[in-house]
């Protein structure tokens, strides 16, 4: 399943998550903006609890949910202890298939595998001024050259091609 821009804590998110939980999904990809207005409930940990983890509990209790970093996940109101709370909420993990740590706080990009497919969760904000563009590009090149996978799927918040209201976002 795929979902994104769910960080407002709206009822429509709860309904969509409930619908997704009824499906026979193996995993869920979140395309970013897990949190908007991270200080609205008092502080980012409480906002994440109420606007992300509680609504997504029906999914988290049955399958992995992999989140990409969105531009609003970096906003000042989401900062806690000097960094976006996203990095505290998702501190990293070891992919058993790869045997290596694939997510590191402060980086915003990582990989995981499912069968013979690798999923590359990218930080699209590096194309809009966030640090790490050179490092992510080198990492991406190495991942794409890895012959162990029959397929690769890239997941990022700002797509390379867009239309409509934010048509210029993909230009970066």
N, C-alpha and C positions, 0 to 999 in steps of 0.2 A: 504494500500500500504506500501511497505517497500523499503527504499533506505539507502545507507550508503557511507561513504568516498567520499562525494561530494564537499569538501571544497576547490577545486582548482579554481573554477570559470570557468570551461570549458563549451564549447558549448554542449557537450554531456549531461551534467546535465540539462541545459535549455531544451533540447529536451525531456529528460526523464520526467522532471517535467510537461512539456506541455502535454505529453502523459498521465501521471497520472491524470492531471486535467480534462481530457476528460472522464475519467472513473467515475463510480458511487461509489466512495470511501466514506467511513464514516470517516476515519482518516488515517493518515500516521505516520509510525514509522521510525525514522531516527536512524540507528545503530551506529552513532558516526563518529568522524572526520568531523564535520560540517565546520571546518576551518583548512586550511594549510597555512603556511607562513602569519600569521596574521598581520605582519608589512609591507607586500609587497605594500600596497596602502598608507602607511604612518602611520597608527595606526590601532589597532584591531577594534574599532567601525566602521571605514570606510570599512575595509576588510570584516567584517561580513555583513555590508549593501550591499556591491557589490557582494560578493561571496556566501552569504547565503540568506539574506532576500529578495533581489531583484529577484534572480532566483526562489525562492520558493513562491513568491507573489501569483501566480495563485493557489497554494494550500492553503496558509494561509488565503486567502480571502474567502475560501469556506469550510474549515474543519480544525480541530486541527491537528497540527504536533507535535509529541512528540519525543524529541531527547535524545539519550543516550550520555554519555560522552565518547569520544574516546581519545586515547593517544595523538594525535596531537592537541586536544582541550586544552591540558595542556602545550604544548610547550611554551618556553620562548617568542617567537614572538607574541603569543596570549595574553600575560599578559597586563593588564591595571589596574592601581591603585593598583598594588601589587597582583593581583589574575587573574586567567584565565578569559578572557572576557565572556566566556560561562556562568559564574555565574551572570554576569550583564545582559546579553541578555535574560537569562531564570531564573528570580529571585525567582520563586516559585508560587504556586497557591493553591487554595482550591478546592478539589474534592467535588462537591455538594453531590454526592452519599455517600461519607464517612464522610463529614462534618468536615474535618480536613486538615491542611496544609500538603501536601504530598511531596513538593519539597522545599528544603532549600539550600540556597547558600553555597557552600563549601563542600557539601556532595556528590553530584553526583549520588544519587539514590533516586527513588521516585516511587509512585504507582498511577494509575488511574483506574477507572472502566468504563466498557462499557457493559451495561446490567448486566448480572450475571457473567461477566468475569472480573477478575482483571489482569491488566498488571503491571508487576514489571520491572521497568527500572533500571538496575543494573550498578554499576561502576566496570567494569572489571579491571580497573587499580589498584584496591586495591590488586589484586593478583600478581601485578608486582611492588610492592613497594610503591604505593601511600597510604597515611594514611586512616584508616577507616575500615579495613577488619573485625575486631572484631565487631564493631558497625553495619556494614552492615549485617553480618552474623546473629546477634541477631535480627535485624529488619526483615530480610528475613525469619527466623524461625517463628517469630510471624505472618507475613503475610501469610505464607503457612499453618499455623494452623487455620487461620480464616475461620469459616464454612459458611460464607455468600456467597461464590462464587462457581459456578458450574465448573469453569475452571480458570486456571492461565496460563498466557503466560509470559515468561521471555524474556527480550530484553537486550542485552549487546553488546559491541563493539567487544571484543575478545571472540569468541565462545569457549565452553569447549572442543570441538573436532574440529581439523583443519587438513587440508591436503595441499599439495603443498608447495609453497615458505615459508610460515610461519607455518609449521607443528608443531613446538615446542611451539607455543604460548599458546595452550590449556593446556599444562602440568602444568602450575601454578595453 
